[in-house]
C-alpha cells in the first residue's frame, strides 16, 4: 500500500469536509423545517445563490446570511444547528461562546479538521 503525500491528502480532506458541510445543512433544515423545505432550500442554494455541492464549505457564510433573511428570527438558531451538526460529524468537540460569529466556529473547525491525523 502506498501512503498519500500531503498534497494528495489535502484534496481528500477538503472534499470530506465539504461533504460533511452539505450533509449538516441538509439535515438541520430537514429536522427543523421538513424534508420538502430542505429540498427546496438546497435547490435555492444551487440555482439562486450559485453554490455547487462541491462549494458548500466556501459558501457557508452566504448560506447563513440567506437563512437569516429567509427565516429571520430563527436564522441564527438554524445556522447554529448546522454548526453543531458539523462539529458532531467531524468528531471535534463543540463549545458555544455567546456572541461568537458563525464563521469563527467554521474557521476553527476547519483548522482542527485539517490538522487531525
C-alpha positions in Angstrom: 0.0 0.0 0.0 1.4 3.4 -0.9 0.9 6.3 1.5 -0.6 9.5 0.2 1.6 12.6 0.1 0.5 15.7 1.9 -0.6 17.3 -1.3 -2.8 14.3 -2.1 -4.2 14.2 1.4 -5.5 17.9 1.4 -7.9 17.5 -1.5 -9.4 14.4 0.2 -9.7 16.3 3.4 -11.3 19.3 1.7 -13.8 17.0 -0.2 -14.7 15.1 3.0 -15.2 18.4 4.9 -17.3 19.8 2.2 -19.5 16.7 2.1 -20.0 17.0 5.9 -21.0 20.7 5.4 -23.6 19.7 2.8 -25.0 17.0 5.0 -25.1 19.3 8.0 -27.0 21.9 6.1 -29.5 19.4 4.6 -30.0 17.6 7.9 -30.5 20.7 10.1 -33.0 22.2 7.7 -34.9 18.9 7.3 -35.1 18.4 11.0 -36.4 21.9 11.7 -38.4 22.8 8.7 -39.2 19.5 7.0 -38.0 17.5 4.0 -39.8 19.5 1.3 -38.3 22.8 2.6 -34.9 21.2 2.8 -35.1 20.1 -0.8 -36.4 23.5 -1.9 -33.6 25.3 0.1 -30.9 23.1 -1.5 -32.2 24.0 -4.9 -32.1 27.7 -3.9 -28.5 27.2 -2.8 -27.6 25.8 -6.2 -29.8 27.9 -8.5 -30.2 31.3 -6.9 -27.1 31.5 -4.7 -24.8 29.8 -7.3 -23.3 27.4 -4.7 -22.5 23.9 -6.1 -22.4 20.8 -4.0 -18.6 21.0 -4.1 -18.7 24.6 -2.9 -20.9 24.3 0.2 -18.0 24.9 2.6 -16.8 28.1 0.9 -20.4 29.2 0.7 -21.4 28.7 4.3 -21.3 32.5 5.0 -23.8 33.1 2.2 -25.9 30.2 3.4 -26.0 31.6 6.9 -26.8 35.0 5.6 -29.7 33.7 3.4 -31.1 31.7 6.4 -31.1 34.9 8.4 -33.1 36.7 5.7 -35.5 33.9 4.9 -36.2 32.6 8.4 -35.5 35.9 10.1 -35.7 35.4 13.9 -34.8 31.7 13.6 -32.0 32.1 11.1 -29.2 32.3 13.7 -30.7 29.4 15.6 -30.9 27.2 12.5 -27.4 28.3 11.4 -26.0 27.3 14.8 -27.7 24.0 14.5 -25.8 23.5 11.2 -22.6 24.4 13.0 -23.3 21.9 15.8 -24.1 19.1 13.4 -20.9 19.8 11.5 -18.8 19.6 14.7 -20.6 16.3 15.5 -19.8 14.9 12.1 -16.1 15.7 12.4 -15.9 14.3 15.9 -14.4 17.5 17.2 -16.0 18.8 20.5 -18.2 21.9 20.2 -18.1 24.7 22.7 -20.5 27.6 22.2 -19.4 31.1 23.1 -22.1 33.7 23.2 -21.8 36.4 20.6 -19.1 34.5 18.6 -19.6 34.9 14.8 -20.6 31.7 13.0 -17.7 32.0 10.6 -15.3 31.8 13.5 -16.7 28.5 14.5 -16.3 27.2 11.0 -12.7 28.6 10.6 -11.6 27.0 13.9 -13.3 23.7 13.0 -11.7 23.6 9.5 -8.3 24.3 11.0 -8.7 21.5 13.6 -10.1 19.1 11.0 -7.2 19.7 8.6 -4.7 19.1 11.4 -6.3 15.9 12.5 -4.4 12.7 11.7 
